Amino acid sequence: MRIDQKIASNKVSAKKYGWDPSWFGCSSFDSNLILKIEEFQREFNLTVDGLVGPNTHRVANSFRMSSKDQYIICGGKRVPIDWPKVIAMDERGALTVPSKNYKKGLRRKPNMFVVHWDACLSASSCASVLRDRGLSVHFCIDNDGTIYQLVDCDDIAYHAGNVNSASIGVEVSNAFYPKFQSWYEKNGFGARPVLTNTRVHGSVIDSHLDFYPIQKEALSVLIKTVCNWYGIPLQTPDSITEVPEAARGTYKGVVSHYHVTKNKIDCAGLDISSLL
């Protein structure tokens, strides 16, 4: 591939993945950037081609995140979080939703943290679905464990129906159906764990994809950070079906979406107590 073609390809990649030449110590898309990318690729044992594809982007993003102070935003304040890959909505590369997709919370005090799986292939595709449907969520956790914050935790996101005003929500990326396993492998994430004989609402559901271990680690840190800030107890219902208090929004603790309504099965098979 010619130099001009590589430059054009990297411009397309930057728009797609949300990176810029400064990630590699450059100020513009030129031949020097290609050389810097190649140096980075050699250092991290990546394919050396001077192009920022999905694998190079993922490693570069992880490296960049590890070199800055991490935080989430609660009531306009930056709250430190002990996780190496966090992108808040005021940072470059953030995932966002329109202001019409959520409601200003005016320093509310949520009492529940609700965990969802997004039934999407990635956090960016989840954000796109939310935008299109007029919905929102406070956080998304991507396949590589990157935590994206889309909405200030004090604001009311539209993610869990009647309990939105009482809760903070996270969508953990997971396409659910085993038929998507090949996509994850093809795109460099590796095979997902698969759950079988999972029960929810009194029934066994079909075999389905589980979260990656790194996603569970990120989720654990996020839950503890948010709950500590708002004084939400680190507890979860001992139930695999709807819990009346959670459905009413009066439960104090961490729940799966299925605890809130019998119409949902996420996150069946997730042992929240182990995360706490």
C-alpha positions as CSV (number, residue, x, y, z in Angstrom):
1,M,0.0,0.0,0.0
2,R,1.4,3.4,-1.0
3,I,2.1,6.1,1.6
4,D,-0.9,8.3,0.5
5,Q,-3.2,5.3,0.7
6,K,-2.0,4.6,4.3
7,I,-2.6,8.2,5.2
8,A,-6.1,8.1,3.8
9,S,-6.8,4.8,5.6
10,N,-5.6,6.2,8.9
11,K,-7.9,9.2,8.6
12,V,-10.8,6.8,8.1
13,S,-9.7,4.7,11.1
14,A,-9.4,7.8,13.3
15,K,-12.9,8.8,12.5
16,K,-14.2,5.3,13.1
17,Y,-12.4,4.6,16.4
18,G,-12.0,8.0,17.8
19,W,-8.2,8.4,17.9
20,D,-5.9,11.2,16.6
21,P,-2.2,11.6,15.7
22,S,-1.3,12.8,19.2
23,W,-1.8,9.3,20.5
24,F,1.5,8.5,18.7
25,G,3.3,11.8,19.4
26,C,2.4,13.4,16.1
27,S,0.4,16.4,15.1
28,S,-0.9,15.5,11.6
29,F,-1.7,12.6,9.3
30,D,1.6,12.2,7.3
31,S,4.4,9.8,6.7
32,N,6.0,10.5,10.1
33,L,2.8,9.3,11.8
34,I,3.1,6.0,9.8
35,L,6.6,5.6,11.1
36,K,5.5,6.3,14.7
37,I,2.7,3.8,14.4
38,E,5.1,1.2,13.1
39,E,7.4,1.8,16.1
40,F,4.5,1.4,18.4
41,Q,3.5,-1.9,16.6
42,R,7.0,-3.3,16.9
43,E,7.1,-2.4,20.7
44,F,3.9,-4.3,21.4
45,N,4.4,-7.2,19.0
46,L,1.6,-6.2,16.6
47,T,1.5,-6.5,12.9
48,V,3.8,-3.8,11.6
49,D,2.0,-2.0,8.8
50,G,1.7,1.6,9.9
51,L,-2.1,1.3,10.0
52,V,-4.4,1.7,13.0
53,G,-6.7,-1.3,12.7
54,P,-8.8,-2.7,15.6
55,N,-5.9,-4.4,17.3
56,T,-3.5,-1.5,17.2
57,H,-6.2,0.8,18.3
58,R,-7.2,-1.4,21.3
59,V,-3.6,-1.6,22.5
60,A,-2.9,2.1,21.9
61,N,-6.1,3.1,23.8
62,S,-5.2,0.8,26.7
63,F,-1.7,2.3,26.9
64,R,-3.0,5.8,26.7
65,M,-5.6,5.2,29.4
66,S,-3.0,3.7,31.8
67,S,-1.0,7.0,31.7
68,K,-3.8,9.3,33.0
69,D,-5.8,9.8,36.2
70,Q,-9.0,8.0,35.8
71,Y,-12.4,9.4,36.9
72,I,-16.1,9.2,36.5
73,I,-18.5,12.2,36.8
74,C,-21.0,12.5,39.6
75,G,-22.9,15.8,40.0
76,G,-20.3,17.5,37.8
77,K,-17.5,16.3,40.1
78,R,-14.6,14.1,39.0
79,V,-14.7,11.0,41.2
80,P,-11.5,8.9,41.1
81,I,-11.8,5.3,40.0
82,D,-9.1,2.6,40.3
83,W,-9.4,1.2,36.8
84,P,-6.9,1.8,33.9
85,K,-9.4,2.3,31.1
86,V,-12.1,4.9,31.7
87,I,-13.5,7.4,29.2
88,A,-15.9,10.0,30.7
89,M,-18.3,11.9,28.5
90,D,-16.1,15.1,28.7
91,E,-13.1,13.2,27.1
92,R,-11.9,12.6,23.6
93,G,-13.3,9.3,22.3
94,A,-16.3,9.5,24.5
95,L,-19.6,7.8,23.7
96,T,-22.5,10.1,24.0
97,V,-26.3,10.4,23.8
98,P,-28.4,13.5,23.1
99,S,-29.6,15.5,26.1
100,K,-33.2,14.6,25.2
101,N,-32.4,11.0,26.0
102,Y,-32.0,11.6,29.7
103,K,-33.2,14.0,32.4
104,K,-31.2,16.3,34.7
105,G,-31.3,14.8,38.2
106,L,-30.6,17.9,40.3
107,R,-28.3,16.2,42.8
108,R,-30.5,13.1,43.3
109,K,-29.5,10.3,45.6
110,P,-29.9,7.0,43.7
111,N,-30.3,3.8,45.9
112,M,-29.9,1.1,43.2
113,F,-27.3,0.1,40.7
114,V,-28.8,-1.9,37.8
115,V,-26.7,-4.2,35.6
116,H,-27.7,-5.0,32.0
117,W,-26.2,-6.8,29.1
118,D,-26.6,-4.8,25.9
119,A,-27.2,-7.6,23.3
120,C,-24.8,-5.7,21.1
121,L,-21.3,-6.4,19.7
122,S,-19.6,-3.5,21.3
123,A,-20.1,-0.4,23.5
124,S,-20.2,1.9,20.5
125,S,-22.9,-0.1,18.8
126,C,-24.9,-0.1,22.1
127,A,-24.6,3.7,22.3
128,S,-25.8,3.9,18.7
129,V,-28.9,1.8,19.6
130,L,-29.6,4.0,22.6
131,R,-29.4,7.2,20.6
132,D,-31.8,5.8,17.9
133,R,-34.3,4.6,20.5
134,G,-34.3,7.7,22.7
135,L,-32.8,5.8,25.6
136,S,-29.7,6.2,27.7
137,V,-27.5,4.6,30.4
138,H,-24.9,6.0,32.7
139,F,-22.1,3.5,31.7
140,C,-21.1,1.0,29.0
141,I,-18.4,-1.6,29.5
142,D,-16.7,-2.6,26.3
143,N,-15.3,-6.0,25.3
144,D,-11.8,-5.0,26.4
145,G,-12.9,-3.7,29.8
146,T,-13.0,-0.1,28.9
147,I,-15.6,1.8,30.9
148,Y,-17.4,4.5,29.0
149,Q,-19.5,7.1,30.9
150,L,-22.4,8.5,28.8
151,V,-24.4,10.4,31.4
152,D,-23.5,12.2,34.7
153,C,-24.5,9.8,37.6
154,D,-26.7,12.6,39.1
155,D,-28.8,12.6,35.9
156,I,-31.6,10.2,35.3
157,A,-30.9,7.9,32.4
158,Y,-33.6,6.0,30.6
159,H,-32.5,2.4,31.1
160,A,-34.9,0.6,33.5
161,G,-38.4,1.9,33.1
162,N,-40.1,2.8,36.4
163,V,-37.0,2.7,38.5
164,N,-34.9,5.2,36.4
165,S,-35.1,8.0,39.0
166,A,-33.9,5.7,41.7
167,S,-31.1,4.0,39.9
168,I,-27.8,4.1,38.0
169,G,-27.3,1.7,35.1
170,V,-24.5,0.0,33.2
171,E,-24.7,-1.9,29.9
172,V,-22.0,-4.6,29.7
173,S,-21.3,-5.4,26.1
174,N,-22.4,-9.0,25.2
175,A,-24.3,-10.1,22.1
176,F,-25.8,-13.0,24.1
177,Y,-26.2,-15.5,21.2
178,P,-23.5,-18.1,20.6
179,K,-23.7,-17.5,16.9
180,F,-21.8,-14.3,17.4
181,Q,-18.8,-16.1,19.0
182,S,-16.9,-16.1,15.6
183,W,-17.2,-12.3,15.5
184,Y,-15.4,-11.9,18.8
185,E,-12.7,-14.3,17.7
186,K,-12.3,-12.7,14.3
187,N,-12.0,-9.2,15.9
188,G,-9.3,-10.2,18.3
189,F,-11.2,-10.5,21.6
190,G,-11.0,-14.2,21.8
191,A,-13.8,-16.7,22.6
192,R,-16.3,-15.7,25.2
193,P,-17.2,-18.0,28.0
194,V,-20.5,-19.8,27.4
195,L,-23.2,-20.4,30.1
196,T,-25.5,-23.4,30.0
197,N,-28.5,-24.4,32.1
198,T,-28.9,-20.8,33.3
199,R,-32.1,-20.3,35.3
200,V,-34.1,-17.1,35.6
201,H,-37.8,-16.5,36.5
202,G,-38.1,-20.2,37.2
203,S,-37.1,-21.4,33.8
204,V,-33.9,-22.6,32.1
205,I,-32.8,-20.4,29.2
206,D,-30.8,-21.4,26.1
207,S,-27.1,-21.5,26.2
208,H,-25.7,-18.0,25.9
209,L,-22.5,-16.0,25.9
210,D,-21.1,-14.8,29.2
211,F,-19.0,-11.6,30.0
212,Y,-15.3,-11.7,29.6
213,P,-13.3,-11.9,32.9
214,I,-11.9,-8.4,32.3
215,Q,-15.5,-7.0,31.9
216,K,-16.4,-8.5,35.3
217,E,-13.3,-6.9,36.9
218,A,-14.2,-3.5,35.4
219,L,-17.8,-4.0,36.6
220,S,-16.7,-4.8,40.1
221,V,-14.6,-1.7,40.4
222,L,-17.3,0.5,38.8
223,I,-20.0,-0.8,41.2
224,K,-17.8,-0.2,44.3
225,T,-16.8,3.3,43.2
226,V,-20.4,4.4,42.4
227,C,-21.9,2.7,45.5
228,N,-19.3,4.2,47.8
229,W,-19.9,7.7,46.4
230,Y,-23.7,7.5,46.8
231,G,-23.8,5.3,49.9
232,I,-25.5,2.4,48.1
233,P,-25.1,-0.8,50.2
234,L,-22.9,-3.5,48.6
235,Q,-25.6,-6.1,48.6
236,T,-27.7,-7.9,46.1
237,P,-31.0,-9.9,46.3
238,D,-30.8,-13.7,46.9
239,S,-33.1,-14.3,44.0
240,I,-33.1,-15.2,40.3
241,T,-36.5,-13.6,39.6
242,E,-38.2,-10.2,40.0
243,V,-37.9,-8.7,43.5
244,P,-40.8,-6.5,44.5
245,E,-38.6,-3.9,46.2
246,A,-36.4,-3.6,43.1
247,A,-39.5,-3.3,40.9
248,R,-40.8,-0.5,43.0
249,G,-37.4,1.2,43.1
250,T,-37.1,1.0,46.9
251,Y,-34.4,-1.7,47.1
252,K,-31.0,-0.5,48.3
253,G,-28.2,-2.3,46.6
254,V,-27.1,-3.8,43.3
255,V,-29.5,-5.7,41.0
256,S,-29.7,-7.3,37.6
257,H,-32.3,-6.1,35.2
258,Y,-34.4,-9.2,35.8
259,H,-34.7,-8.3,39.4
260,V,-36.6,-5.2,38.3
261,T,-39.1,-6.9,35.8
262,K,-40.2,-10.3,34.7
263,N,-40.0,-9.1,31.1
264,K,-36.1,-9.1,31.2
265,I,-33.6,-11.9,31.6
266,D,-30.4,-9.9,31.9
267,C,-28.0,-10.6,33.5
268,A,-28.9,-14.3,33.9
269,G,-26.0,-16.3,35.2
270,L,-24.1,-13.3,36.6
271,D,-23.0,-13.8,40.2
272,I,-23.2,-10.2,41.5
273,S,-22.4,-11.3,45.1
274,S,-19.0,-12.4,43.9
275,L,-18.4,-9.0,42.4
276,L,-19.2,-7.3,45.7
